[in-house]
Amino acid sequence: MSKNLGVWEKAKREGRKMSMITAYDYPFARLADAAGVDAVLVGDSLGMMVAGDADTLKVSLEQMVYHTRIVAKGVAKALVMADLPFGSFEEGPAQAFAAAARLLKAGADIVKLEGGMPMVETVRYLSQRAIPVCAHIGLTPQHVRQLGGFKRQGKTQEAATRIFDEAIALEEAGARMVLMEAIPSELAAEITKRLSVPTIGIGAGPGTDGQVLVLHDVLGLNMDRAPGFARQYVNGAALMQAALSDYAADVRDGKFPV
């Protein structure tokens, strides 16, 4: 593995699936990297997983820069992707460039931005100025108020065609990857076959080139309800709560320290 985006492009050509997980701090970034995960996403999902917010809209660029910096310190091999948070890029390409440059200087290898056709020119602008971009389409959490909730997208033929056209336009604008969230698996597979750049899916079926999940869902640390497409690999919350309970009991009973 390498931090070079070309590794992901080679994997697509060779038909090798790639893995991505979110991370928001140094210890978990080190664990993910040591485990052999191919990419670490510093997601604005930190607003929900770390800060306890109901959505991602309150996350600031300063928070993203901070978390990207500490995650990058823990990564030696994996690709580091960082989200452009809500309000940091929508005004226009120049605003997006300033925000993306800060994330790259903090240690990101590529930035991710949400949006379809309205973001095509921004992606083109960034790509022409040495900013690698991953486009995020389908369910875009930053548009949750407009979408009326975290709802699956692309269920009608009209919506599916729009998402398909967005993927093509974003690739043509220079996007190095395309992430598709909560869309029908058939649509995601069709887009993956059409694009020459790697695709990443989250709740988009097995037909994408790579998969991404939220760290807290995988480790069973999400105290709220995890999305239906996520897979929990360990009940981390129960393990940690039991350990903390044992510690508290040992202190009360005089068993620690001894």
N, C-alpha and C positions, 0 to 999 in steps of 0.2 A: 504493500500500500504506500501511497504517497499523497502529499498535500496537493500535488499537481492535478488540475482538473482533467488533464489528458488521461489519467488513470480511469476516471469514470467514463470517459468517451470510449476508451479501449474496451472496458467491460461491456458497454452496450454493444459494440461491434462483435464481441465474442460471446454474447448471450449470458454473461455472468451477472447474477443479481447482487445488488449492493445494499448495505444496511446503513441507516441513519437513526440517531437517537438525540433527543434534546438533552442539554445539560446547562446548568445555570451557575455552577461554581467550580472551583479548582479540584476538590476531591472527586466529585462525580465525573468530571472531565477526564481525570487520570484513570479512573476505573473503566470508563467506556473505551478509552484509547487502548489500555492494556488488554481489554477483552477482545480487541480486534474489530470493533465497529468501524465502518469505513468513513463515516462523517458524523460530526457533532453539530447540532443545530442549537445556536443560542436563540431560542425563540421568544417572541414577545408573550408567549404563553406563560412566561414567568409571572406575569401579572396575576394569573389565576393560580398557578401552582406554588408560587413563592410568596406573593403579596396578599393572596386571598381575595382578589377582586372577582367580580362576576363575569368579566370579559377582559379583553386585552387593551381596551381603549385608553386606559390611564397610564400605560407604560410610556416613559419619556425616552428621548434619544440619550440623555445622560445615563439613564439606567442601562440601556442597551450597550453603550460604550463601556461602562463599568463591568458588566457581566461578561461581555466579549473579552475584555482584557484578562479577567481572572480565569475564564475557561481556556483561552489560548495558552496560558501558562502551563496548563495541565495536559496539553495535547502535543504529542511528538510525531504521530503518523497520520492521524485522521484529518480529513478536510474539515475546516471550521467555517460554518455558514452562520451569518447573523441577520436577523430580521431588521428591516427598516420599520420603526414603529409608526403607528397612526399619527398623522400630522407632521411627519418629518420629510415627506416627499411629494405630497399631492399638489402643492402649489405650482410645481413646474420642475423641469429638468435641472435647473441650477440649484434649487433647494435640495433636490434628491442627490445631486453630486456632492454637495457639501456634507450631507449626512452620511452618505456612503463612504466618503473619504475618511471620515472619523472612525467608522467601523473597521475599515481596512487597516488604518493606522493602529487600531486597538488590537489587531491580530486576526481579523477575519480574512479568509481566502476568497469569499464570495458573499454577496449580500442578496437577500430575498425581499421582494416587494410584492404586495398583493394588488390584484386588479387585472382586468382584461384589456379590451381595446383602448380605454382612456390612458393606459400606461405604455402603449406601444412606443410613442415618441420619447418618453422618458427612458425606456430600456435602450432605445437606439442611441440616445445622447450619452448615457452611462457607458455603454459598450464601446463607443467611439473614443472614450476618454479613460480607458484602462481600468474600468470597474466591471469585474465579472458579475453577472446578474442571474439569479434564479427567479423565474416568474412563477407566481402562485395564483392558480385559477380554480374554479369550482366554488366550493364553500370558502369564502374569504372572511375569517373571523372579524377583521376590522370593519366589515360592512354588516355586522350582526344586527344593528338597529334598522338598517335599510332592508335586510332580508327577513326581518321578523323572527330572528332566532337562529340557532345553529341547525339549519335544515339542509337535507341533501339537495344537491343541485343537478341540473341536466336530466330531469326525469321526463320532460316532454321532448318531442322531436325538435321543436323550435329552440329550446334551451340547449339541447345537445349539440345542435348545429352551431349555435353561438359559441359554445365552449370550444368546439373543434376549430372553428375559424380563429378564435383568440389564440389558441396554442400555435397555430401555423404563423400568425402575424407576429407573435412574440419571438418565435424562433428566427424568423426573417429579420427582426429588428436587432438580433444579436444575443438573445438570451442563451446562456450556456447550459441551463437546465430548466425544466418545467415541472413544478410540483402541482399535483392535482388532488384536491381534497373532497371527499364525500360526493363522488359522482359514480354513476353506474360502471361496473367493472368492464362491460363491453365497450363503453365509450372510452374509458381509460386505455384499454388494450388497443383500440383502433387508433387513438392519438399516438400511442407509443410506437406503433408500427409506422405511422406517417412521419414522425419527427426523426431527425438525425441526431439530435441532442438527447442526453439521458432524461428520463422521466422518473419522478418520485411520487409514490402514492401514499395517501393516508386515508383509509376508508374508501379506497378506489379499486379494490380487488387485486388479484395476483399478476395481472398482465403488465404492470409497469416495470421499469428497469431496476428500481430500488424501492425500499419501503422506509417510512419514518414513523416513529411512535413517540409519545411523550414519556419521558423517563419515569415519572411518578405513576403512570398507568402500568408500565412494564414491571416495576418493582413493587406494585401494590401499596404505594404511598399516597395515592389519591384518596383522601378521606371523603370526598364527594363521589357522585356516580360517574364512573369512567364511561366513555363512549362505547357503544356496542361492538365496534370493529376492533377495539383494543384487545390485547391478550396479556393477562397478568401471569408473570413467570414465577413470582414468589409473593407471599403475603408479608411484605416488608413492614407494614404498619403494625401487624400483630407481633412480629418478632421484636421490633424496636420497643413497642409498648411493654412487652413482657420483660425485656432487659431493664428498662427504666424502672419498672415496678419492683423488680428484684433489687435494684440498687437502692431505691427509696426504703424498702423493707430492711435491707442490711444496715443502713444508717440508723433507722429507728431502733433496731434490735441490738445495736452495738457490734455488729459483725464486720462493719467497715468504718474506719480503718482498723487494722489489728496490728 
